[in-house]
Amino acid sequence: MWFRRDLRIDDNPAWSAATSECSKVVALFVLDPRLLNAAGPFRRRQLLANVVALDEELRERTGAGLTIREGNPAEVVPAVVAEVASDALFFNVDVSPFSTRRDGLVVAGLPSDVEPRRFYGTLVHPPGVVLTKNGALSKVFTPFWRAWTATPLVPWPAPGPAEIVALASTVSVSLDADPPMVPGSAGALARLEEFVTHADRYGDERDRPGIRGTSMLSADLKYGTLSPRTALDVVGESTPGRAAWCRQLAWRDWYAHLLAEYPMLEREPMSERYRDVDWADDPEALEAWKQGLTGYPLVDAGMRELAATGWMHNRVRMVTASFLVKDLLIDWRLGEAHFRHLLIDGDTPQNVGNWQWSAGTGPDAAPYHRIMNPVLQSRKFDTDGDYIRKWVPELAGLQARDVHAPWELAPLDLATAGVTLGDTYPWPIVDHFEARQKFMTAFRLE
Ligand SMILES: Cc1cc2nc3c(=O)[nH]c(=O)nc-3n(C[C@H](O)[C@H](O)[C@H](O)COP(=O)(O)OP(=O)(O)OC[C@H]3O[C@@H](n4cnc5c(N)ncnc54)[C@H](O)[C@@H]3O)c2cc1C
């Protein structure tokens, strides 16, 4: 069994099949330097700690742990299969173009009598089964969601009694990773339990970055320390807040199904219309955005939270993404790459899907002319300014009503709060209303 982004034992269809159908199973994880190097510091540490946690859990429950190897899976996996003369290879499939190519190479490298056994353990429903009445994947979310809720869920079986065989692990990188979050299934289940205590309030609290109103389970879903089906089952839909949360898992499936069906979405817009946008070549503005020095406090708070923790609240991800694309007119792919590198939950289908949504270029995206006003968003969702004060401490002396747009204050009021624009905190790098006009012209391509 080759583990990848399904780092758990329970509710794992490939693991259940392997341990039920075979008498002996090797639990293999391959550290692929390409993936490790592409992951920023937060995701890298969390991944390594999740691998160690899976190893420990396996030892506790079966007496034998993971076999960890390092290198290109296209070489390492067939070599391990040959080492134990296995007659099958079990794994849970992923949808990104990278993983599809990699898996194709791994399978091509297997001896002809070794059967590749593919499962889908990372989504609630696999691509290809959530179809609307015309028998197709919907390019609009709501019909997809209706079909998703109506698609039967056949439960995944429990693991079987196979003997686990651990081979020698050969790893050069340190696995002592100091993860940002408690790792493994135990950490994921604790976060799920914590979320359940306020899941009923999710509808009211999910958009407020200053409080912990969401589940913070995306990294667990990314690495599979939590099964999305277990999450769905535990949270349930008994209240509007819980139902709203389950709907988010449908978004997650939808973006994965879309990428599986249209791999070009990783780099290209859905509609030809947006292929020729004249994006700004402005490295200075891009850098100011990355550093959290745009002069728009909510944008800066979000970008600094990302840089410091590998995390950013969903509402603020939307605001910062909109700002990069629509205020700075910078290509969404540059923002997507920056987020994917730093986010602890950085995940190609979800990141690409949401960036294309924010840019207005993807399926069922925010219309290009709907441009988020970073100040109104700030006043509405961080009303008391707590989130901004936490991440932009140089504005901490400003009162709630003033902290969202410091340039609107008189210099004396700013000075009283210890703020000097252009010195302690930047002036806005663009005027939102002028930028809006520029963007509308650039995107009105007809
Ligand atoms: C520009 C941008 C980039 C993003 N990049 C990623 C990414 O790389 N990886 C990632 O997992 N999510 C991404 N998201 C979606 C979303 O921001 C995170 O999933 C969410 O903030 C995670 O926090 P949570 O677990 O507390 O979410 P909750 O609100 O508790 O939601 C529960 C789960 O539903 C899923 N979910 C929630 N919102 C979305 C959404 N908009 N799209 C798809 N699934 C969703 C996630 O798996 C999440 O864990 C991005 C959003 C934006 C706007």
The ligand as an SDF file (V2000), in Angstrom:
LIG
                    3D

 53 58  0  0  0  0  0  0  0  0999 V2000
   -7.4940   32.5620   -2.9050 C   0  0  0  0  0  0  0  0  0  0  0  0
   -7.8470   31.3270   -2.1160 C   0  0  0  0  0  0  0  0  0  0  0  0
   -6.9620   30.2550   -2.0600 C   0  0  0  0  0  0  0  0  0  0  0  0
   -7.3000   29.0910   -1.3540 C   0  0  0  0  0  0  0  0  0  0  0  0
   -6.4040   28.0440   -1.3100 N   0  0  0  0  0  0  0  0  0  0  0  0
   -6.7300   26.8960   -0.6650 C   0  0  0  0  0  0  0  0  0  0  0  0
   -5.8220   25.8010   -0.6180 C   0  0  0  0  0  0  0  0  0  0  0  0
   -4.7190   25.8380   -1.1720 O   0  0  0  0  0  0  0  0  0  0  0  0
   -6.1940   24.6890    0.0770 N   0  0  0  0  0  0  0  0  0  0  0  0
   -7.4150   24.6020    0.6920 C   0  0  0  0  0  0  0  0  0  0  0  0
   -7.7150   23.5760    1.3120 O   0  0  0  0  0  0  0  0  0  0  0  0
   -8.3010   25.6100    0.6410 N   0  0  0  0  0  0  0  0  0  0  0  0
   -7.9940   26.7540   -0.0060 C   0  0  0  0  0  0  0  0  0  0  0  0
   -8.8860   27.7950   -0.0230 N   0  0  0  0  0  0  0  0  0  0  0  0
  -10.2470   27.5870    0.5090 C   0  0  0  0  0  0  0  0  0  0  0  0
  -10.4560   28.0180    1.9570 C   0  0  0  0  0  0  0  0  0  0  0  0
   -9.9380   29.2840    2.1760 O   0  0  0  0  0  0  0  0  0  0  0  0
   -9.8390   27.0480    2.9650 C   0  0  0  0  0  0  0  0  0  0  0  0
  -10.2100   25.7160    2.6610 O   0  0  0  0  0  0  0  0  0  0  0  0
  -10.3540   27.3790    4.3620 C   0  0  0  0  0  0  0  0  0  0  0  0
  -10.0090   28.7040    4.7050 O   0  0  0  0  0  0  0  0  0  0  0  0
   -9.7730   26.4100    5.3380 C   0  0  0  0  0  0  0  0  0  0  0  0
  -10.1700   26.7510    6.6350 O   0  0  0  0  0  0  0  0  0  0  0  0
  -11.0930   25.8100    7.4890 P   0  0  0  0  0  0  0  0  0  0  0  0
  -10.6140   24.4100    7.4030 O   0  0  0  0  0  0  0  0  0  0  0  0
  -11.2060   26.4130    8.8310 O   0  0  0  0  0  0  0  0  0  0  0  0
  -12.4360   25.9360    6.6600 O   0  0  0  0  0  0  0  0  0  0  0  0
  -13.9440   25.6750    7.0770 P   0  0  0  0  0  0  0  0  0  0  0  0
  -14.6840   26.9340    6.8680 O   0  0  0  0  0  0  0  0  0  0  0  0
  -14.0530   25.0210    8.3900 O   0  0  0  0  0  0  0  0  0  0  0  0
  -14.4210   24.6910    5.9240 O   0  0  0  0  0  0  0  0  0  0  0  0
  -14.3610   23.2710    6.0490 C   0  0  0  0  0  0  0  0  0  0  0  0
  -13.6060   22.6730    4.8950 C   0  0  0  0  0  0  0  0  0  0  0  0
  -14.3050   22.9050    3.6760 O   0  0  0  0  0  0  0  0  0  0  0  0
  -13.3680   23.1210    2.6330 C   0  0  0  0  0  0  0  0  0  0  0  0
  -13.5330   24.4820    2.1160 N   0  0  0  0  0  0  0  0  0  0  0  0
  -13.8910   25.5900    2.7830 C   0  0  0  0  0  0  0  0  0  0  0  0
  -13.9420   26.6540    1.9520 N   0  0  0  0  0  0  0  0  0  0  0  0
  -13.5850   26.1960    0.7430 C   0  0  0  0  0  0  0  0  0  0  0  0
  -13.4380   26.8000   -0.5260 C   0  0  0  0  0  0  0  0  0  0  0  0
  -13.6520   28.1010   -0.7410 N   0  0  0  0  0  0  0  0  0  0  0  0
  -13.0480   26.0240   -1.5580 N   0  0  0  0  0  0  0  0  0  0  0  0
  -12.8210   24.7060   -1.4000 C   0  0  0  0  0  0  0  0  0  0  0  0
  -12.9420   24.0810   -0.2220 N   0  0  0  0  0  0  0  0  0  0  0  0
  -13.3170   24.8130    0.8300 C   0  0  0  0  0  0  0  0  0  0  0  0
  -11.9790   22.9800    3.2290 C   0  0  0  0  0  0  0  0  0  0  0  0
  -11.5110   21.6750    3.0220 O   0  0  0  0  0  0  0  0  0  0  0  0
  -12.2320   23.2510    4.7040 C   0  0  0  0  0  0  0  0  0  0  0  0
  -11.2990   22.6530    5.5480 O   0  0  0  0  0  0  0  0  0  0  0  0
   -8.5550   28.9920   -0.7080 C   0  0  0  0  0  0  0  0  0  0  0  0
   -9.4360   30.0840   -0.7700 C   0  0  0  0  0  0  0  0  0  0  0  0
   -9.0880   31.2320   -1.4590 C   0  0  0  0  0  0  0  0  0  0  0  0
  -10.0780   32.3610   -1.5150 C   0  0  0  0  0  0  0  0  0  0  0  0
  1  2  1  0
  2  3  1  0
  2 52  2  0
  3  4  2  0
  4  5  1  0
  4 50  1  0
  5  6  2  0
  6  7  1  0
  6 13  1  0
  7  8  2  0
  7  9  1  0
  9 10  1  0
 10 11  2  0
 10 12  1  0
 12 13  2  0
 13 14  1  0
 14 15  1  0
 14 50  1  0
 15 16  1  0
 16 17  1  0
 16 18  1  0
 18 19  1  0
 18 20  1  0
 20 21  1  0
 20 22  1  0
 22 23  1  0
 23 24  1  0
 24 25  2  0
 24 26  1  0
 24 27  1  0
 27 28  1  0
 28 29  2  0
 28 30  1  0
 28 31  1  0
 31 32  1  0
 32 33  1  0
 33 34  1  0
 33 48  1  0
 34 35  1  0
 35 36  1  0
 35 46  1  0
 36 37  1  0
 36 45  1  0
 37 38  2  0
 38 39  1  0
 39 40  1  0
 39 45  2  0
 40 41  1  0
 40 42  2  0
 42 43  1  0
 43 44  2  0
 44 45  1  0
 46 47  1  0
 46 48  1  0
 48 49  1  0
 50 51  2  0
 51 52  1  0
 52 53  1  0
M  END
$$$$
